[in-house]
Amino acid sequence: MKQISMNVESRKKALRYFFGKVVDPLGFKFTPDEELMNFLLEQEVILEGKHGIPFCPCQPLRHDRSRDMQIVCPCIPFHRNHFDSIKRCWCGLFVHKDVLDPDKLPQLPPVEVSHE
């Protein structure tokens, strides 16, 4: 069991490094909520183990490749207008760099977001 736990921890660390390189130039950062961040990264490791890809843990897989590829974490580029409007991604793993308290951010469904 310790080996599996170590593999999860090392993979979480690798995903955190890689994701940070992707989201930083987009103006996002990891949530300051360490507990949430660790939980979500662990869920992504589990999804990656099951499906071979770290899908967003809060979005359902539809088994439609074009749609599912839009929820590969980090999915910010595919949903930029929505995430910029709410200053976070759906699951809350990433927030805008200027966000200090993610709990105060609004939750808007995509239909309420302007697509200008």
N, C-alpha and C positions, 0 to 999 in steps of 0.2 A: 504494500500500500504506500510506503514511503516513496518508492520509485515513481509511482503514478503521480503522487502529490508534487514531487520535485519536477517532473516533466510539465505539469500544469503551471507551476510557478515560473519555470524557465521560459515557457511559451508565452505566458502573460507578460513577462519582462521584454521578450522579443517583440511582441505585438505593440506594447507601449512605446518602445523605441521607434519602430517602423511607423506607427500611426502618428506619432508626434511629428515626424519628418513630413508627413503628408498634410496634416491639418494646420501646422504653423503658418505656412505661406498663404493659407486660405483665411487667416485671421481668427482661427479657433485654437483652443487649448483643452487639455483634460479638465474635467470638472474638479473643483477644489474639494469635493466630497470624496475623500479617500475610500470610505467603505463602499459607496456606490460604484466608484471606478473599479475597485478590485472585484466586486461582484459581477459587473458587466464584462470585464475582461475574462473572468473565469467562464462565463456563459459563452463568450465567443470562442474560447479554446474548446469547449465542449462541442459547439456547433461545427467548428473546424475539424475536430476529430470525427464527427459523424458524417459531414458532407464534403470535407476537403477544403472548405472555404469558411472564413470567419464572417458569417452573416450577422446582420444587426439582430441582437437578441430580442428586440421588442416588435419585430415585424414578422408576419407569417410568411413562410415559404409557399409559393403557389405552384411550384414545379413548372414554371414558365420561364425559360432561361433568360429572355430579354428583361422580364420584370424582376426576376430574382437577382440578376447581376446589378440591379440598381439599389439593392440593399446589402451589398458587400461592404463591410466596414473598412474604412470610413466612407459613408455614403453621401457626405456633404456635397460633392460636385453634382450629384444627380438631383438634389433637392435644395439647391442653394437659396432660391428665393424664399422658400418656406423657412429654412433654418436661419437665414438672416433676419427674417421677421420676428422669430421667437427667440433669437440669440442662443440657440442650442440645437442639438440634433434630437431626434425623437426620443431616444432612450436616455438622453442626458449625459452620455459619456463625454461629449464635447460641448463646450460653451464658447461664446465669443470671448476674445482676450480681455475685454473690459468688464466682464461679469465677475462680481465678487460673491454674490449670493444667488445661486441658481434657483433656490426655492421661491424667489420673488419674480421669476420670469413667467410671462403669460403662456398659456397653452392654447394655441389656435389650430383648428383643423386646416388642412391644405385649402379647402374651398373658401376660407376666409382670408387668404393671403393674396395680395395683389400680385399679378404676374406681369408687371410692366417690364 
